[in-house]
Amino acid sequence: MQAKLQEQLTSADAEVILGRLPERIREALIARATEIEYPVEAVIEMAFT
């Protein structure tokens, strides 16, 4: 069975990723998302690129 390819993170994906990051990085990503008024999943995608 092949996994479906997604081009964007879902909010559930973002929660899983945030839950596995060190607290200071998690807080920084959430703070940045709030500051620029973007969804946290978009900010995580930007951090990956």
Predicted model as a PDB file, atoms N, CA, C, CB and O in Angstrom, pLDDT in the B-factor column:
MODEL        1                                                                  
ATOM      1  N   MET A   1       0.848  -1.182   0.000  1.00 56.00           N  
ATOM      2  CA  MET A   1       0.000   0.000   0.000  1.00 56.00           C  
ATOM      3  C   MET A   1       0.894   1.246   0.000  1.00 56.00           C  
ATOM      4  CB  MET A   1      -0.965  -0.002   1.231  1.00 56.00           C  
ATOM      5  O   MET A   1       1.819   1.357   0.805  1.00 56.00           O  
ATOM      6  N   GLN A   2       0.611   2.159  -0.894  1.00 64.00           N  
ATOM      7  CA  GLN A   2       1.395   3.385  -0.968  1.00 64.00           C  
ATOM      8  C   GLN A   2       0.733   4.487  -0.154  1.00 64.00           C  
ATOM      9  CB  GLN A   2       1.570   3.828  -2.426  1.00 64.00           C  
ATOM     10  O   GLN A   2      -0.492   4.576  -0.073  1.00 64.00           O  
ATOM     11  N   ALA A   3       1.564   5.317   0.442  1.00 63.00           N  
ATOM     12  CA  ALA A   3       1.056   6.461   1.199  1.00 63.00           C  
ATOM     13  C   ALA A   3       0.668   7.567   0.227  1.00 63.00           C  
ATOM     14  CB  ALA A   3       2.112   6.972   2.224  1.00 63.00           C  
ATOM     15  O   ALA A   3       1.318   7.756  -0.801  1.00 63.00           O  
ATOM     16  N   LYS A   4      -0.382   8.286   0.555  1.00 70.00           N  
ATOM     17  CA  LYS A   4      -0.819   9.410  -0.263  1.00 70.00           C  
ATOM     18  C   LYS A   4       0.142  10.584  -0.052  1.00 70.00           C  
ATOM     19  CB  LYS A   4      -2.285   9.817   0.086  1.00 70.00           C  
ATOM     20  O   LYS A   4       0.423  10.961   1.086  1.00 70.00           O  
ATOM     21  N   LEU A   5       0.636  11.152  -1.130  1.00 72.00           N  
ATOM     22  CA  LEU A   5       1.560  12.280  -1.061  1.00 72.00           C  
ATOM     23  C   LEU A   5       0.784  13.557  -0.798  1.00 72.00           C  
ATOM     24  CB  LEU A   5       2.383  12.404  -2.363  1.00 72.00           C  
ATOM     25  O   LEU A   5      -0.156  13.882  -1.524  1.00 72.00           O  
ATOM     26  N   GLN A   6       1.177  14.278   0.238  1.00 71.00           N  
ATOM     27  CA  GLN A   6       0.567  15.556   0.574  1.00 71.00           C  
ATOM     28  C   GLN A   6       1.592  16.654   0.344  1.00 71.00           C  
ATOM     29  CB  GLN A   6       0.053  15.570   2.043  1.00 71.00           C  
ATOM     30  O   GLN A   6       2.783  16.481   0.604  1.00 71.00           O  
ATOM     31  N   GLU A   7       1.112  17.773  -0.142  1.00 80.00           N  
ATOM     32  CA  GLU A   7       2.009  18.893  -0.380  1.00 80.00           C  
ATOM     33  C   GLU A   7       2.049  19.867   0.786  1.00 80.00           C  
ATOM     34  CB  GLU A   7       1.601  19.617  -1.628  1.00 80.00           C  
ATOM     35  O   GLU A   7       2.958  20.693   0.873  1.00 80.00           O  
ATOM     36  N   GLN A   8       1.071  19.779   1.683  1.00 88.00           N  
ATOM     37  CA  GLN A   8       1.022  20.687   2.816  1.00 88.00           C  
ATOM     38  C   GLN A   8       0.753  19.898   4.094  1.00 88.00           C  
ATOM     39  CB  GLN A   8      -0.058  21.770   2.603  1.00 88.00           C  
ATOM     40  O   GLN A   8       0.112  18.847   4.077  1.00 88.00           O  
ATOM     41  N   LEU A   9       1.255  20.428   5.186  1.00 91.00           N  
ATOM     42  CA  LEU A   9       0.994  19.813   6.484  1.00 91.00           C  
ATOM     43  C   LEU A   9      -0.432  20.119   6.920  1.00 91.00           C  
ATOM     44  CB  LEU A   9       2.003  20.310   7.543  1.00 91.00           C  
ATOM     45  O   LEU A   9      -0.951  21.205   6.659  1.00 91.00           O  
ATOM     46  N   THR A  10      -1.048  19.175   7.573  1.00 93.00           N  
ATOM     47  CA  THR A  10      -2.349  19.426   8.186  1.00 93.00           C  
ATOM     48  C   THR A  10      -2.113  19.922   9.604  1.00 93.00           C  
ATOM     49  CB  THR A  10      -3.247  18.141   8.179  1.00 93.00           C  
ATOM     50  O   THR A  10      -0.996  19.847  10.116  1.00 93.00           O  
ATOM     51  N   SER A  11      -3.152  20.423  10.229  1.00 93.00           N  
ATOM     52  CA  SER A  11      -2.998  20.864  11.616  1.00 93.00           C  
ATOM     53  C   SER A  11      -2.668  19.684  12.524  1.00 93.00           C  
ATOM     54  CB  SER A  11      -4.277  21.567  12.104  1.00 93.00           C  
ATOM     55  O   SER A  11      -1.953  19.846  13.513  1.00 93.00           O  
ATOM     56  N   ALA A  12      -3.185  18.488  12.197  1.00 94.00           N  
ATOM     57  CA  ALA A  12      -2.856  17.289  12.981  1.00 94.00           C  
ATOM     58  C   ALA A  12      -1.378  16.943  12.828  1.00 94.00           C  
ATOM     59  CB  ALA A  12      -3.734  16.090  12.543  1.00 94.00           C  
ATOM     60  O   ALA A  12      -0.722  16.573  13.801  1.00 94.00           O  
ATOM     61  N   ASP A  13      -0.848  17.065  11.598  1.00 93.00           N  
ATOM     62  CA  ASP A  13       0.583  16.834  11.368  1.00 93.00           C  
ATOM     63  C   ASP A  13       1.412  17.802  12.202  1.00 93.00           C  
ATOM     64  CB  ASP A  13       0.930  16.985   9.869  1.00 93.00           C  
ATOM     65  O   ASP A  13       2.402  17.415  12.822  1.00 93.00           O  
ATOM     66  N   ALA A  14       0.997  19.062  12.208  1.00 95.00           N  
ATOM     67  CA  ALA A  14       1.727  20.090  12.952  1.00 95.00           C  
ATOM     68  C   ALA A  14       1.750  19.768  14.442  1.00 95.00           C  
ATOM     69  CB  ALA A  14       1.099  21.471  12.720  1.00 95.00           C  
ATOM     70  O   ALA A  14       2.775  19.950  15.099  1.00 95.00           O  
ATOM     71  N   GLU A  15       0.637  19.297  14.975  1.00 96.00           N  
ATOM     72  CA  GLU A  15       0.580  18.946  16.392  1.00 96.00           C  
ATOM     73  C   GLU A  15       1.548  17.809  16.719  1.00 96.00           C  
ATOM     74  CB  GLU A  15      -0.847  18.551  16.785  1.00 96.00           C  
ATOM     75  O   GLU A  15       2.215  17.833  17.753  1.00 96.00           O  
ATOM     76  N   VAL A  16       1.619  16.818  15.834  1.00 96.00           N  
ATOM     77  CA  VAL A  16       2.539  15.694  16.057  1.00 96.00           C  
ATOM     78  C   VAL A  16       3.982  16.191  16.033  1.00 96.00           C  
ATOM     79  CB  VAL A  16       2.331  14.585  14.986  1.00 96.00           C  
ATOM     80  O   VAL A  16       4.781  15.830  16.897  1.00 96.00           O  
ATOM     81  N   ILE A  17       4.310  17.012  15.052  1.00 96.00           N  
ATOM     82  CA  ILE A  17       5.673  17.533  14.935  1.00 96.00           C  
ATOM     83  C   ILE A  17       6.017  18.386  16.154  1.00 96.00           C  
ATOM     84  CB  ILE A  17       5.832  18.361  13.636  1.00 96.00           C  
ATOM     85  O   ILE A  17       7.079  18.213  16.753  1.00 96.00           O  
ATOM     86  N   LEU A  18       5.127  19.302  16.523  1.00 97.00           N  
ATOM     87  CA  LEU A  18       5.377  20.172  17.675  1.00 97.00           C  
ATOM     88  C   LEU A  18       5.561  19.361  18.950  1.00 97.00           C  
ATOM     89  CB  LEU A  18       4.229  21.168  17.851  1.00 97.00           C  
ATOM     90  O   LEU A  18       6.379  19.711  19.801  1.00 97.00           O  
ATOM     91  N   GLY A  19       4.812  18.297  19.079  1.00 97.00           N  
ATOM     92  CA  GLY A  19       4.907  17.470  20.274  1.00 97.00           C  
ATOM     93  C   GLY A  19       6.235  16.756  20.424  1.00 97.00           C  
ATOM     94  O   GLY A  19       6.576  16.306  21.518  1.00 97.00           O  
ATOM     95  N   ARG A  20       6.987  16.646  19.348  1.00 97.00           N  
ATOM     96  CA  ARG A  20       8.263  15.941  19.384  1.00 97.00           C  
ATOM     97  C   ARG A  20       9.471  16.881  19.401  1.00 97.00           C  
ATOM     98  CB  ARG A  20       8.361  15.020  18.201  1.00 97.00           C  
ATOM     99  O   ARG A  20      10.613  16.432  19.490  1.00 97.00           O  
ATOM    100  N   LEU A  21       9.212  18.168  19.315  1.00 97.00           N  
ATOM    101  CA  LEU A  21      10.303  19.149  19.321  1.00 97.00           C  
ATOM    102  C   LEU A  21      10.643  19.579  20.744  1.00 97.00           C  
ATOM    103  CB  LEU A  21       9.928  20.378  18.476  1.00 97.00           C  
ATOM    104  O   LEU A  21       9.802  19.497  21.639  1.00 97.00           O  
ATOM    105  N   PRO A  22      11.876  20.036  20.951  1.00 97.00           N  
ATOM    106  CA  PRO A  22      12.216  20.614  22.249  1.00 97.00           C  
ATOM    107  C   PRO A  22      11.320  21.826  22.526  1.00 97.00           C  
ATOM    108  CB  PRO A  22      13.719  21.021  22.295  1.00 97.00           C  
ATOM    109  O   PRO A  22      10.897  22.524  21.605  1.00 97.00           O  
ATOM    110  N   GLU A  23      11.045  22.058  23.791  1.00 97.00           N  
ATOM    111  CA  GLU A  23      10.105  23.109  24.187  1.00 97.00           C  
ATOM    112  C   GLU A  23      10.473  24.478  23.618  1.00 97.00           C  
ATOM    113  CB  GLU A  23      10.037  23.193  25.696  1.00 97.00           C  
ATOM    114  O   GLU A  23       9.597  25.206  23.150  1.00 97.00           O  
ATOM    115  N   ARG A  24      11.750  24.835  23.653  1.00 98.00           N  
ATOM    116  CA  ARG A  24      12.135  26.177  23.181  1.00 98.00           C  
ATOM    117  C   ARG A  24      11.879  26.345  21.685  1.00 98.00           C  
ATOM    118  CB  ARG A  24      13.615  26.441  23.485  1.00 98.00           C  
ATOM    119  O   ARG A  24      11.513  27.435  21.246  1.00 98.00           O  
ATOM    120  N   ILE A  25      12.065  25.290  20.899  1.00 97.00           N  
ATOM    121  CA  ILE A  25      11.808  25.369  19.463  1.00 97.00           C  
ATOM    122  C   ILE A  25      10.305  25.421  19.207  1.00 97.00           C  
ATOM    123  CB  ILE A  25      12.443  24.165  18.724  1.00 97.00           C  
ATOM    124  O   ILE A  25       9.833  26.194  18.373  1.00 97.00           O  
ATOM    125  N   ARG A  26       9.559  24.588  19.934  1.00 97.00           N  
ATOM    126  CA  ARG A  26       8.089  24.577  19.810  1.00 97.00           C  
ATOM    127  C   ARG A  26       7.535  25.970  20.120  1.00 97.00           C  
ATOM    128  CB  ARG A  26       7.456  23.513  20.768  1.00 97.00           C  
ATOM    129  O   ARG A  26       6.706  26.494  19.375  1.00 97.00           O  
ATOM    130  N   GLU A  27       7.993  26.559  21.215  1.00 97.00           N  
ATOM    131  CA  GLU A  27       7.516  27.891  21.604  1.00 97.00           C  
ATOM    132  C   GLU A  27       7.895  28.948  20.571  1.00 97.00           C  
ATOM    133  CB  GLU A  27       8.081  28.277  22.971  1.00 97.00           C  
ATOM    134  O   GLU A  27       7.109  29.852  20.287  1.00 97.00           O  
ATOM    135  N   ALA A  28       9.079  28.840  20.017  1.00 97.00           N  
ATOM    136  CA  ALA A  28       9.526  29.813  19.009  1.00 97.00           C  
ATOM    137  C   ALA A  28       8.676  29.720  17.740  1.00 97.00           C  
ATOM    138  CB  ALA A  28      11.014  29.587  18.665  1.00 97.00           C  
ATOM    139  O   ALA A  28       8.314  30.746  17.165  1.00 97.00           O  
ATOM    140  N   LEU A  29       8.357  28.508  17.300  1.00 97.00           N  
ATOM    141  CA  LEU A  29       7.527  28.338  16.104  1.00 97.00           C  
ATOM    142  C   LEU A  29       6.120  28.877  16.331  1.00 97.00           C  
ATOM    143  CB  LEU A  29       7.463  26.859  15.703  1.00 97.00           C  
ATOM    144  O   LEU A  29       5.554  29.535  15.458  1.00 97.00           O  
ATOM    145  N   ILE A  30       5.563  28.601  17.493  1.00 97.00           N  
ATOM    146  CA  ILE A  30       4.220  29.094  17.808  1.00 97.00           C  
ATOM    147  C   ILE A  30       4.225  30.618  17.915  1.00 97.00           C  
ATOM    148  CB  ILE A  30       3.703  28.466  19.125  1.00 97.00           C  
ATOM    149  O   ILE A  30       3.305  31.279  17.433  1.00 97.00           O  
ATOM    150  N   ALA A  31       5.250  31.172  18.538  1.00 98.00           N  
ATOM    151  CA  ALA A  31       5.356  32.629  18.672  1.00 98.00           C  
ATOM    152  C   ALA A  31       5.478  33.292  17.304  1.00 98.00           C  
ATOM    153  CB  ALA A  31       6.564  33.004  19.552  1.00 98.00           C  
ATOM    154  O   ALA A  31       4.867  34.330  17.052  1.00 98.00           O  
ATOM    155  N   ARG A  32       6.269  32.687  16.427  1.00 97.00           N  
ATOM    156  CA  ARG A  32       6.440  33.254  15.076  1.00 97.00           C  
ATOM    157  C   ARG A  32       5.135  33.194  14.302  1.00 97.00           C  
ATOM    158  CB  ARG A  32       7.546  32.505  14.303  1.00 97.00           C  
ATOM    159  O   ARG A  32       4.784  34.144  13.602  1.00 97.00           O  
ATOM    160  N   ALA A  33       4.416  32.090  14.420  1.00 97.00           N  
ATOM    161  CA  ALA A  33       3.129  31.955  13.737  1.00 97.00           C  
ATOM    162  C   ALA A  33       2.161  33.037  14.216  1.00 97.00           C  
ATOM    163  CB  ALA A  33       2.529  30.547  13.977  1.00 97.00           C  
ATOM    164  O   ALA A  33       1.436  33.632  13.420  1.00 97.00           O  
ATOM    165  N   THR A  34       2.160  33.278  15.504  1.00 98.00           N  
ATOM    166  CA  THR A  34       1.290  34.310  16.070  1.00 98.00           C  
ATOM    167  C   THR A  34       1.710  35.692  15.584  1.00 98.00           C  
ATOM    168  CB  THR A  34       1.317  34.257  17.609  1.00 98.00           C  
ATOM    169  O   THR A  34       0.875  36.517  15.213  1.00 98.00           O  
ATOM    170  N   GLU A  35       3.011  35.928  15.593  1.00 98.00           N  
ATOM    171  CA  GLU A  35       3.545  37.240  15.190  1.00 98.00           C  
ATOM    172  C   GLU A  35       3.187  37.586  13.750  1.00 98.00           C  
ATOM    173  CB  GLU A  35       5.064  37.267  15.358  1.00 98.00           C  
ATOM    174  O   GLU A  35       2.807  38.722  13.465  1.00 98.00           O  
ATOM    175  N   ILE A  36       3.301  36.629  12.844  1.00 97.00           N  
ATOM    176  CA  ILE A  36       3.042  36.919  11.431  1.00 97.00           C  
ATOM    177  C   ILE A  36       1.625  36.531  11.005  1.00 97.00           C  
ATOM    178  CB  ILE A  36       4.053  36.191  10.561  1.00 97.00           C  
ATOM    179  O   ILE A  36       1.262  36.655   9.835  1.00 97.00           O  
ATOM    180  N   GLU A  37       0.833  36.061  11.969  1.00 97.00           N  
ATOM    181  CA  GLU A  37      -0.563  35.696  11.737  1.00 97.00           C  
ATOM    182  C   GLU A  37      -0.718  34.642  10.635  1.00 97.00           C  
ATOM    183  CB  GLU A  37      -1.364  36.934  11.376  1.00 97.00           C  
ATOM    184  O   GLU A  37      -1.546  34.773   9.734  1.00 97.00           O  
ATOM    185  N   TYR A  38       0.102  33.598  10.737  1.00 96.00           N  
ATOM    186  CA  TYR A  38       0.049  32.453   9.831  1.00 96.00           C  
ATOM    187  C   TYR A  38      -0.295  31.223  10.654  1.00 96.00           C  
ATOM    188  CB  TYR A  38       1.404  32.259   9.063  1.00 96.00           C  
ATOM    189  O   TYR A  38      -0.028  31.189  11.855  1.00 96.00           O  
ATOM    190  N   PRO A  39      -0.881  30.219  10.030  1.00 96.00           N  
ATOM    191  CA  PRO A  39      -1.098  28.955  10.742  1.00 96.00           C  
ATOM    192  C   PRO A  39       0.249  28.331  11.103  1.00 96.00           C  
ATOM    193  CB  PRO A  39      -1.942  27.969   9.880  1.00 96.00           C  
ATOM    194  O   PRO A  39       1.210  28.433  10.341  1.00 96.00           O  
ATOM    195  N   VAL A  40       0.316  27.692  12.255  1.00 96.00           N  
ATOM    196  CA  VAL A  40       1.577  27.110  12.706  1.00 96.00           C  
ATOM    197  C   VAL A  40       2.095  26.066  11.721  1.00 96.00           C  
ATOM    198  CB  VAL A  40       1.405  26.483  14.087  1.00 96.00           C  
ATOM    199  O   VAL A  40       3.307  25.909  11.575  1.00 96.00           O  
ATOM    200  N   GLU A  41       1.194  25.347  11.039  1.00 96.00           N  
ATOM    201  CA  GLU A  41       1.664  24.358  10.067  1.00 96.00           C  
ATOM    202  C   GLU A  41       2.411  25.022   8.910  1.00 96.00           C  
ATOM    203  CB  GLU A  41       0.485  23.543   9.529  1.00 96.00           C  
ATOM    204  O   GLU A  41       3.355  24.441   8.374  1.00 96.00           O  
ATOM    205  N   ALA A  42       2.003  26.226   8.520  1.00 96.00           N  
ATOM    206  CA  ALA A  42       2.709  26.953   7.467  1.00 96.00           C  
ATOM    207  C   ALA A  42       4.098  27.385   7.947  1.00 96.00           C  
ATOM    208  CB  ALA A  42       1.891  28.183   7.019  1.00 96.00           C  
ATOM    209  O   ALA A  42       5.064  27.340   7.186  1.00 96.00           O  
ATOM    210  N   VAL A  43       4.191  27.797   9.198  1.00 97.00           N  
ATOM    211  CA  VAL A  43       5.471  28.214   9.755  1.00 97.00           C  
ATOM    212  C   VAL A  43       6.421  27.013   9.861  1.00 97.00           C  
ATOM    213  CB  VAL A  43       5.268  28.871  11.141  1.00 97.00           C  
ATOM    214  O   VAL A  43       7.620  27.145   9.613  1.00 97.00           O  
ATOM    215  N   ILE A  44       5.891  25.857  10.225  1.00 96.00           N  
ATOM    216  CA  ILE A  44       6.723  24.646  10.268  1.00 96.00           C  
ATOM    217  C   ILE A  44       7.229  24.313   8.871  1.00 96.00           C  
ATOM    218  CB  ILE A  44       5.927  23.448  10.851  1.00 96.00           C  
ATOM    219  O   ILE A  44       8.399  23.969   8.701  1.00 96.00           O  
ATOM    220  N   GLU A  45       6.356  24.413   7.868  1.00 95.00           N  
ATOM    221  CA  GLU A  45       6.787  24.158   6.482  1.00 95.00           C  
ATOM    222  C   GLU A  45       7.906  25.111   6.085  1.00 95.00           C  
ATOM    223  CB  GLU A  45       5.598  24.303   5.503  1.00 95.00           C  
ATOM    224  O   GLU A  45       8.880  24.700   5.453  1.00 95.00           O  
ATOM    225  N   MET A  46       7.772  26.381   6.452  1.00 94.00           N  
ATOM    226  CA  MET A  46       8.812  27.362   6.125  1.00 94.00           C  
ATOM    227  C   MET A  46      10.120  27.014   6.818  1.00 94.00           C  
ATOM    228  CB  MET A  46       8.366  28.776   6.524  1.00 94.00           C  
ATOM    229  O   MET A  46      11.196  27.179   6.243  1.00 94.00           O  
ATOM    230  N   ALA A  47      10.029  26.535   8.045  1.00 93.00           N  
ATOM    231  CA  ALA A  47      11.242  26.167   8.781  1.00 93.00           C  
ATOM    232  C   ALA A  47      11.945  24.985   8.119  1.00 93.00           C  
ATOM    233  CB  ALA A  47      10.902  25.828  10.240  1.00 93.00           C  
ATOM    234  O   ALA A  47      13.173  24.905   8.147  1.00 93.00           O  
ATOM    235  N   PHE A  48      11.193  24.082   7.535  1.00 90.00           N  
ATOM    236  CA  PHE A  48      11.776  22.920   6.863  1.00 90.00           C  
ATOM    237  C   PHE A  48      12.471  23.299   5.571  1.00 90.00           C  
ATOM    238  CB  PHE A  48      10.707  21.888   6.581  1.00 90.00           C  
ATOM    239  O   PHE A  48      13.428  22.639   5.165  1.00 90.00           O  
ATOM    240  N   THR A  49      12.006  24.347   4.922  1.00 88.00           N  
ATOM    241  CA  THR A  49      12.574  24.676   3.599  1.00 88.00           C  
ATOM    242  C   THR A  49      13.791  25.523   3.669  1.00 88.00           C  
ATOM    243  CB  THR A  49      11.572  25.367   2.763  1.00 88.00           C  
ATOM    244  O   THR A  49      14.363  25.869   2.635  1.00 88.00           O  
TER     245      THR A  49                                                      
ENDMDL                                                                          
END                                                                             
